[in-house]
């Protein structure tokens, strides 16, 4: 959430910056400033009325002590009027504050200066590419056919149990899935991230804290009876650990990693580009989350990118990195890098990770602060990234490592899964 002071003082700069998102933010920012003025006016009137009421209460007490009951009674009539005025003013203040908060939730984060302009994913900027695209056998298959051939993932059984987008992993498929989770967590903890296990459901406040609500409300599974949400990513519960918290400056950087299943209602279209593991309603992901000093957050973002590079190098998967354009940038992010692995059997790039810096946007919603060396309270910066999302990594391994004799396992994963071939 953008800070009110920034909106008041930098309105024109923010309007220009949000044009990268193809948004005309002027009407919304003007409404924010208008409701903020109403809120301030209501607060001033309320403060003055309360001050007058308190002053009269003291005078009434003194008059009674002095035996001037008649004068005291006359003043008490004025306090009754003031109490009614306080009630009305408090309602006005609450209404203005609620309207203001609702407007602030509608404003996305301001893109970083390095974010390219653009409307769709076609306008994203490729900044890095590494790895050789393998030459596959003549009868190479896409992963959903390989899964059926080797009986390692059953998509039809998932439909029977839950519906489309809920695969069942079997045998070596399940073991490979578990091996990837353990490998990712080991890589992250070796890099200084503390492993953490968090709830897979969150309350509404947590959803608002990281920005999934209200912007992405339609994408989250909502358990209405308990007013809880299934998490779309571990980012939500892990980052909310720091809601309403003042962290110590000396504790930066704060680094967590965690594995969770993720649940997303996003509707899938038809076609090969969403078949198999390409788009799911439930999938596994290992996440990395950082809370950083504002002066170090972009260096930390670069470090997260380099960390994910090392994982993909060890898996020996061809990949590229994109800097997302304004039109494809997530609602809460200031800067995002997407990692994509090349699926040779599908002849297309598959997104496997997004690494983002939210600057103070989430911290403002969360009220996540730290005190600087002068004792001044400031908002921290939050960052997160997939390290990694499993479905498309698994799809890339199955497709790029297939041979006439079966599917080879990346060397780095063999100690984790206990076999070197799926056949």
QUIBELNOR-V326861 format. One record per pair of residues at least 24 apart in sequence whose C-alpha atoms are under 10 Angstrom apart, sorted by sequence separation. I is the first residue (numbers start at 0). J is the second residue. D is the distance in whole Angstrom. If there is no record, write none. Layout:
I;J;D
I;J;D
This chain:
7;31;9
54;78;10
151;175;9
202;226;7
203;227;7
206;230;9
211;235;8
233;257;7
259;283;6
260;284;6
261;285;10
316;340;7
317;341;6
318;342;9
329;353;10
331;355;9
332;356;6
333;357;5
334;358;9
356;380;8
357;381;6
358;382;8
397;421;9
3;28;10
6;31;8
7;32;7
52;77;8
53;78;9
201;226;9
202;227;5
203;228;7
206;231;10
209;234;8
210;235;9
233;258;7
234;259;10
258;283;7
259;284;6
260;285;9
316;341;7
317;342;9
331;356;9
332;357;5
333;358;7
356;381;6
357;382;6
6;32;8
51;77;10
52;78;6
55;81;10
146;172;8
200;226;10
201;227;6
202;228;6
209;235;6
232;258;9
233;259;6
258;284;6
259;285;7
316;342;9
317;343;9
329;355;9
331;357;6
332;358;8
333;359;9
355;381;9
356;382;5
357;383;8
51;78;9
52;79;9
200;227;6
201;228;5
202;229;9
208;235;8
209;236;9
232;259;7
233;260;8
257;284;8
258;285;4
259;286;8
311;338;10
328;355;10
330;357;10
331;358;9
332;359;10
333;360;8
355;382;6
356;383;7
3;31;8
4;32;10
7;35;9
52;80;9
199;227;10
200;228;5
201;229;7
202;230;10
207;235;9
208;236;10
209;237;10
231;259;10
232;260;8
233;261;7
257;285;6
258;286;6
329;357;10
331;359;10
332;360;8
354;382;8
355;383;6
356;384;9
3;32;8
49;78;10
52;81;6
199;228;8
200;229;5
201;230;7
206;235;7
209;238;7
230;259;9
231;260;8
232;261;5
256;285;7
257;286;5
258;287;9
311;340;9
319;348;9
321;350;10
331;360;7
332;361;9
354;383;6
355;384;6
48;78;10
51;81;8
52;82;8
199;229;6
200;230;6
205;235;7
206;236;9
208;238;8
209;239;7
230;260;8
231;261;5
232;262;7
256;286;5
257;287;7
308;338;9
318;348;8
319;349;10
320;350;10
323;353;10
331;361;7
353;383;8
354;384;4
355;385;9
198;229;9
199;230;6
200;231;9
205;236;7
208;239;7
229;260;9
230;261;6
231;262;5
232;263;9
255;286;8
256;287;4
257;288;9
307;338;9
317;348;10
318;349;9
319;350;9
322;353;10
353;384;5
354;385;7
3;35;8
49;81;8
198;230;8
199;231;9
205;237;10
207;239;10
229;261;8
230;262;6
231;263;5
255;287;6
256;288;6
304;336;8
318;350;9
320;352;9
321;353;9
322;354;10
352;384;7
353;385;6
354;386;9
48;81;7
49;82;8
52;85;9
199;232;9
200;233;10
205;238;9
206;239;9
208;241;10
209;242;9
229;262;6
230;263;8
231;264;9
254;287;7
255;288;5
256;289;9
304;337;9
318;351;9
320;353;10
352;385;5
353;386;9
48;82;9
199;233;8
201;235;8
202;236;9
205;239;6
208;242;7
228;262;9
229;263;8
254;288;6
255;289;6
300;334;9
304;338;9
351;385;8
352;386;7
353;387;9
49;84;9
198;233;9
200;235;9
201;236;7
204;239;9
205;240;9
208;243;10
253;288;8
254;289;5
255;290;9
300;335;9
301;336;10
351;386;9
352;387;6
353;388;9
45;81;10
48;84;8
49;85;7
197;233;8
199;235;9
200;236;8
253;289;6
254;290;7
300;336;9
351;387;7
352;388;6
48;85;7
196;233;9
198;235;10
199;236;8
205;242;8
252;289;7
253;290;5
254;291;9
297;334;9
351;388;6
352;389;9
47;85;10
197;235;10
198;236;7
201;239;9
204;242;9
251;289;9
252;290;6
253;291;7
350;388;9
351;389;8
45;84;8
46;85;9
197;236;6
198;237;9
251;290;7
252;291;5
253;292;9
351;390;8
352;391;10
44;84;9
45;85;6
48;88;9
196;236;10
197;237;7
250;290;9
251;291;6
252;292;7
351;391;6
352;392;9
44;85;9
45;86;9
196;237;9
250;291;9
251;292;6
349;390;10
350;391;7
351;392;6
45;87;9
46;88;10
195;237;8
219;261;10
220;262;7
250;292;10
349;391;6
350;392;9
351;393;10
45;88;6
46;89;10
197;240;9
219;262;7
220;263;7
221;264;10
248;291;9
249;292;10
252;295;9
348;391;10
349;392;8
44;88;7
45;89;7
218;262;9
219;263;6
220;264;6
246;290;9
248;292;7
251;295;9
252;296;9
351;395;10
43;88;10
44;89;10
218;263;6
219;264;6
220;265;10
307;352;9
349;394;9
41;87;10
42;88;8
45;91;10
217;263;9
218;264;5
219;265;8
349;395;8
41;88;6
42;89;8
45;92;8
217;264;7
218;265;5
252;299;9
307;354;9
335;382;10
337;384;9
338;385;9
348;395;10
40;88;10
41;89;8
44;92;10
215;263;10
216;264;10
217;265;8
218;266;8
304;352;10
334;382;10
335;383;10
336;384;9
337;385;10
41;90;9
42;91;9
43;92;10
217;266;10
231;280;9
237;286;9
241;290;9
304;353;9
332;381;10
333;382;10
335;384;9
338;387;10
342;391;9
345;394;10
41;91;7
42;92;6
215;265;10
231;281;9
232;282;10
233;283;10
237;287;9
238;288;7
304;354;7
332;382;9
341;391;10
342;392;9
344;394;10
345;395;9
40;91;10
41;92;5
42;93;10
231;282;9
232;283;9
233;284;8
234;285;10
237;288;7
238;289;8
303;354;7
304;355;10
332;383;10
340;391;8
341;392;10
344;395;9
40;92;9
41;93;9
232;284;8
233;285;8
234;286;7
237;289;10
238;290;8
303;355;9
339;391;9
340;392;7
342;394;8
343;395;8
38;91;8
39;92;8
42;95;10
231;284;10
232;285;9
233;286;6
234;287;8
235;288;10
301;354;9
339;392;9
341;394;10
342;395;5
344;397;9
345;398;8
37;91;9
38;92;6
41;95;8
232;286;8
233;287;9
234;288;7
300;354;7
340;394;10
341;395;7
342;396;9
344;398;6
345;399;10
37;92;8
38;93;8
40;95;10
41;96;10
233;288;9
234;289;10
300;355;7
301;356;10
340;395;7
341;396;10
342;397;9
343;398;7
344;399;7
38;94;8
39;95;9
300;356;7
340;396;10
342;398;7
343;399;6
37;94;10
38;95;5
39;96;9
299;356;9
341;398;10
342;399;7
343;400;10
344;401;9
37;95;6
38;96;6
297;355;10
341;399;8
36;95;9
37;96;9
38;97;10
196;255;10
297;356;7
34;94;10
35;95;7
38;98;9
192;252;10
193;253;9
194;254;9
195;255;7
196;256;9
197;257;8
199;259;7
220;280;10
296;356;7
34;95;6
35;96;8
38;99;8
191;252;10
192;253;8
193;254;6
194;255;6
195;256;6
196;257;6
197;258;9
198;259;9
199;260;7
219;280;10
296;357;9
297;358;9
33;95;10
34;96;8
37;99;9
191;253;9
192;254;5
193;255;5
194;256;5
195;257;5
196;258;7
197;259;8
199;261;8
200;262;10
218;280;10
296;358;7
34;97;10
35;98;9
36;99;10
191;254;7
192;255;5
193;256;6
194;257;6
195;258;8
196;259;8
199;262;9
34;98;7
35;99;7
190;254;10
191;255;8
192;256;6
193;257;8
194;258;8
34;99;6
35;100;10
191;256;9
192;257;9
291;356;10
293;358;7
33;99;9
34;100;9
188;254;9
286;352;9
288;354;10
292;358;10
293;359;8
31;98;9
32;99;9
187;254;10
188;255;8
284;351;10
287;354;9
288;355;10
289;356;9
291;358;9
30;98;10
31;99;6
34;102;9
187;255;9
188;256;7
284;352;10
286;354;10
290;358;10
30;99;8
31;100;9
187;256;7
188;257;10
31;101;9
187;257;9
31;102;6
185;256;10
30;102;8
31;103;7
184;256;7
277;349;8
290;362;9
30;103;10
183;256;9
184;257;7
272;345;8
277;350;9
28;102;8
183;257;10
184;258;8
271;345;8
277;351;10
27;102;7
28;103;9
31;106;10
183;258;9
272;347;9
311;386;10
27;103;9
292;368;10
310;386;8
311;387;10
316;392;9
180;257;10
181;258;9
272;349;9
290;367;9
292;369;9
307;384;9
310;387;9
27;105;8
28;106;8
180;258;7
291;369;10
307;385;9
308;386;10
314;392;9
317;395;9
27;106;8
180;259;10
292;371;9
303;382;9
307;386;6
316;395;7
303;383;9
304;384;9
306;386;9
307;387;8
316;396;7
24;105;10
300;381;10
303;384;8
311;392;9
315;396;9
24;106;8
300;382;7
303;385;10
304;386;10
314;396;8
317;399;9
24;107;10
296;379;9
297;380;10
299;382;8
300;383;9
303;386;9
316;399;8
22;106;10
293;377;9
296;380;6
300;384;9
315;399;10
316;400;9
22;107;10
292;377;9
293;378;8
294;379;10
295;380;9
296;381;8
297;382;9
315;400;10
292;378;9
293;379;6
294;380;9
296;382;8
20;107;9
291;378;10
292;379;6
293;380;5
20;108;10
291;379;6
292;380;6
293;381;9
17;106;9
20;109;9
290;379;7
291;380;5
292;381;9
17;107;8
19;109;9
20;110;8
290;380;6
291;381;6
17;108;8
18;109;9
19;110;7
289;380;8
290;381;5
291;382;8
16;108;10
17;109;6
18;110;9
19;111;10
194;286;10
289;381;6
290;382;7
16;109;6
17;110;7
19;112;10
194;287;9
288;381;7
289;382;5
290;383;9
316;409;9
15;109;10
16;110;6
17;111;10
20;114;10
193;287;9
288;382;6
289;383;6
314;408;9
315;409;7
13;108;9
14;109;9
16;111;8
19;114;8
20;115;10
21;116;8
192;287;7
193;288;10
287;382;8
288;383;4
289;384;9
314;409;6
315;410;9
3;99;10
13;109;7
16;112;8
19;115;7
20;116;7
21;117;8
192;288;8
287;383;6
288;384;7
313;409;8
314;410;8
315;411;9
6;103;10
12;109;10
13;110;9
19;116;5
20;117;7
21;118;7
165;262;10
192;289;9
286;383;7
287;384;5
288;385;9
313;410;8
314;411;7
16;114;10
18;116;8
19;117;7
20;118;7
187;285;9
286;384;6
287;385;6
288;386;10
313;411;6
314;412;8
17;116;10
18;117;10
19;118;8
20;119;10
164;263;10
187;286;9
188;287;10
285;384;9
286;385;5
287;386;6
313;412;9
0;100;9
3;103;9
16;116;10
164;264;10
187;287;8
285;385;6
286;386;5
287;387;9
2;103;9
183;284;9
184;285;7
284;385;7
285;386;5
286;387;7
310;411;10
1;103;7
164;266;10
183;285;7
184;286;9
284;386;7
285;387;5
286;388;8
0;103;6
1;104;9
104;207;9
107;210;9
164;267;9
180;283;8
182;285;10
183;286;9
184;287;9
284;387;6
285;388;6
0;104;6
163;267;9
179;283;10
180;284;8
181;285;9
283;387;9
284;388;4
285;389;8
0;105;9
1;106;7
179;284;10
180;285;7
283;388;6
284;389;6
0;106;7
1;107;8
104;210;8
177;283;10
179;285;9
282;388;8
283;389;6
284;390;8
0;107;7
1;108;7
107;214;9
176;283;9
282;389;7
283;390;7
0;108;7
1;109;8
104;212;9
105;213;8
106;214;10
282;390;7
0;109;10
104;213;7
105;214;7
164;273;10
166;275;8
281;390;10
282;391;10
104;214;8
164;274;9
165;275;10
166;276;8
164;275;8
165;276;9
279;390;8
101;213;9
163;275;10
164;276;8
278;390;8
164;277;9
165;278;10
166;279;8
190;303;10
276;389;9
277;390;7
278;391;9
164;278;7
165;279;6
166;280;9
276;390;5
277;391;6
163;278;10
164;279;4
165;280;6
166;281;8
215;330;9
275;390;9
276;391;6
277;392;10
163;279;8
164;280;5
165;281;6
166;282;9
190;306;8
214;330;8
275;391;10
276;392;9
163;280;8
164;281;7
165;282;8
214;331;9
276;393;8
277;394;8
162;280;9
163;281;10
164;282;9
244;362;10
251;369;10
276;394;7
187;306;8
210;329;10
211;330;9
242;361;10
243;362;9
250;369;10
275;394;9
276;395;10
154;274;10
186;306;9
187;307;9
210;330;8
211;331;9
242;362;8
243;363;10
248;368;9
249;369;10
154;275;7
186;307;9
210;331;6
241;362;9
242;363;10
243;364;9
244;365;8
245;366;8
246;367;8
247;368;9
248;369;6
249;370;10
153;275;10
154;276;9
209;331;8
210;332;10
239;361;10
242;364;8
243;365;6
244;366;7
245;367;6
246;368;6
247;369;6
248;370;6
249;371;9
152;275;9
186;309;9
187;310;10
238;361;9
239;362;10
242;365;5
243;366;5
244;367;5
245;368;5
246;369;5
247;370;7
248;371;6
249;372;10
152;276;10
183;307;10
186;310;8
238;362;9
241;365;7
242;366;6
243;367;6
244;368;6
245;369;5
246;370;8
247;371;9
248;372;8
240;365;9
241;366;8
242;367;6
243;368;8
244;369;8
245;370;7
239;365;7
241;367;6
242;368;9
183;310;8
238;365;9
240;367;10
241;368;9
256;383;10
261;388;9
143;271;10
182;310;9
239;367;9
251;379;10
253;381;10
254;382;10
255;383;9
256;384;10
258;386;9
260;388;10
146;275;9
238;367;10
254;383;10
256;385;10
257;386;9
258;387;9
260;389;10
141;271;9
256;386;9
258;388;10
143;274;7
144;275;9
245;376;8
248;379;9
142;274;9
143;275;5
245;377;9
246;378;10
141;274;10
142;275;7
143;276;7
245;378;9
246;379;9
141;275;9
142;276;8
143;277;10
245;379;9
142;277;10
238;381;8
238;382;9
238;383;9
237;383;10
209;357;10
234;382;9
235;383;10
234;383;7
210;360;9
233;383;9
234;384;8
209;360;9
210;361;7
233;384;10
234;385;9
208;360;10
209;361;5
232;384;10
233;385;9
208;361;6
209;362;8
232;385;9
207;361;9
208;362;8
209;363;10
210;364;8
208;363;8
209;364;7
210;365;10
208;364;5
209;365;7
232;388;10
207;364;7
208;365;5
207;365;8
208;366;9
205;364;10
208;367;10
204;364;10
205;365;8
204;365;9
209;381;10
129;308;9
130;311;9
129;311;9
130;312;8
129;312;8
132;315;10
133;316;9
131;315;9
132;316;8
133;317;8
130;315;7
131;316;8
132;317;6
129;315;10
130;316;6
131;317;6
132;318;9
129;316;9
130;317;4
131;318;9
129;317;6
130;318;6
128;317;8
129;318;6
130;319;9
128;318;6
129;319;6
127;318;8
128;319;4
129;320;9
127;319;5
128;320;6
126;319;8
127;320;5
128;321;9
125;319;7
126;320;6
127;321;7
125;320;6
126;321;6
127;322;9
124;320;8
125;321;4
126;322;7
123;320;10
124;321;5
125;322;6
123;321;6
124;322;5
125;323;9
122;321;10
123;322;6
124;323;6
187;386;8
122;322;9
123;323;5
124;324;7
142;342;9
186;386;9
120;321;10
122;323;8
123;324;5
141;342;9
121;323;10
122;324;6
123;325;9
141;343;9
142;344;8
183;385;10
184;386;8
120;323;7
121;324;9
122;325;9
123;326;9
140;343;9
141;344;5
142;345;9
183;386;7
184;387;9
119;323;9
120;324;7
122;326;8
123;327;8
139;343;9
140;344;6
141;345;6
183;387;7
119;324;7
120;325;10
121;326;10
122;327;8
123;328;9
139;344;6
140;345;8
141;346;10
183;388;10
117;323;9
118;324;7
119;325;8
120;326;8
121;327;9
138;344;10
139;345;10
180;386;9
183;389;10
0;207;10
115;322;8
116;323;9
117;324;5
118;325;7
119;326;6
120;327;6
180;387;8
0;208;9
114;322;7
115;323;7
116;324;5
117;325;6
118;326;4
119;327;6
120;328;9
132;340;10
133;341;10
135;343;7
136;344;10
179;387;9
180;388;9
0;209;9
113;322;9
114;323;7
115;324;5
116;325;5
117;326;5
118;327;7
119;328;9
132;341;7
133;342;10
134;343;8
135;344;8
179;388;10
180;389;8
0;210;8
113;323;10
114;324;6
115;325;6
116;326;7
117;327;8
118;328;10
126;336;9
128;338;10
130;340;10
131;341;10
132;342;9
133;343;7
134;344;10
179;389;7
113;324;9
114;325;6
115;326;9
116;327;10
117;328;10
125;336;10
127;338;9
128;339;9
129;340;10
130;341;9
132;343;7
133;344;10
113;325;10
114;326;10
124;336;9
125;337;9
128;340;10
177;389;10
115;328;10
123;336;10
124;337;10
125;338;10
176;389;7
179;392;9
110;324;9
111;325;9
114;328;9
123;337;9
176;390;9
179;393;8
110;325;7
109;325;9
176;392;10
176;393;8
110;328;8
175;393;8
110;329;10
114;333;8
115;334;10
108;328;9
110;330;10
113;333;10
114;334;6
107;328;10
108;329;9
109;330;9
110;331;9
111;332;9
112;333;9
113;334;8
114;335;8
172;393;9
107;329;8
108;330;6
109;331;9
110;332;7
111;333;5
112;334;9
114;336;10
107;330;5
108;331;5
109;332;8
110;333;4
111;334;6
106;330;8
107;331;6
108;332;6
109;333;6
110;334;6
111;335;9
105;330;9
106;331;9
107;332;8
108;333;6
109;334;9
110;335;9
172;397;10
107;333;9
108;334;9
182;411;8
182;412;7
181;412;9
179;411;10
182;414;10
175;408;9
179;412;7
182;415;7
178;412;7
181;415;7
182;416;10
178;413;8
180;415;10
181;416;10
178;414;9
179;415;8
175;412;8
178;415;5
179;416;8
175;413;9
177;415;8
178;416;5
177;416;8
178;417;9
175;415;8
176;416;9
174;415;9
175;416;6
174;416;6
175;417;9
173;416;10
174;417;9
175;418;9
172;416;10
174;418;9
111;356;9
171;416;8
111;357;10
171;417;10
175;421;10
110;357;9
111;358;9
171;418;9
109;357;9
146;394;9
108;357;8
109;358;9
142;391;10
145;394;10
171;420;9
172;421;8
108;358;9
171;421;7
108;359;9
109;360;9
142;393;9
143;394;8
146;397;8
170;421;10
171;422;9
108;360;6
142;394;6
145;397;7
107;360;9
108;361;9
141;394;8
142;395;8
145;398;8
141;395;9
142;396;9
143;397;9
144;398;10
142;397;6
143;398;9
141;397;8
142;398;6
145;401;9
149;405;8
140;397;9
141;398;6
142;399;9
148;405;10
149;406;9
140;398;7
141;399;9
139;398;8
140;399;10
142;401;9
104;364;9
139;399;9
141;401;10
145;405;9
103;364;10
140;401;8
145;406;9
139;401;7
135;398;9
139;402;8
135;399;7
138;402;9
139;403;9
133;398;10
134;399;8
135;400;8
136;401;8
137;402;10
138;403;9
133;399;7
134;400;10
135;401;7
136;402;6
137;403;9
132;399;8
133;400;8
135;402;7
136;403;7
133;401;10
135;403;9
151;421;9
150;421;10
149;421;7
150;422;10
149;422;6
148;422;9
145;421;10
22;325;10
20;324;8
21;325;7
22;326;9
19;324;8
20;325;4
21;326;6
19;325;5
20;326;5
18;325;8
19;326;7
20;327;8
17;325;8
18;326;9
19;327;10
20;328;8
16;325;9
17;326;10
19;328;10
20;329;10
20;330;9
1;331;10
0;331;8
0;357;10
2;359;9
1;359;8
2;360;8
0;359;8
1;360;6
0;360;5
1;361;9
0;361;6
1;362;10
2;363;7
0;362;8
1;363;7
2;364;9
0;363;6
1;364;9
0;364;6
0;365;9
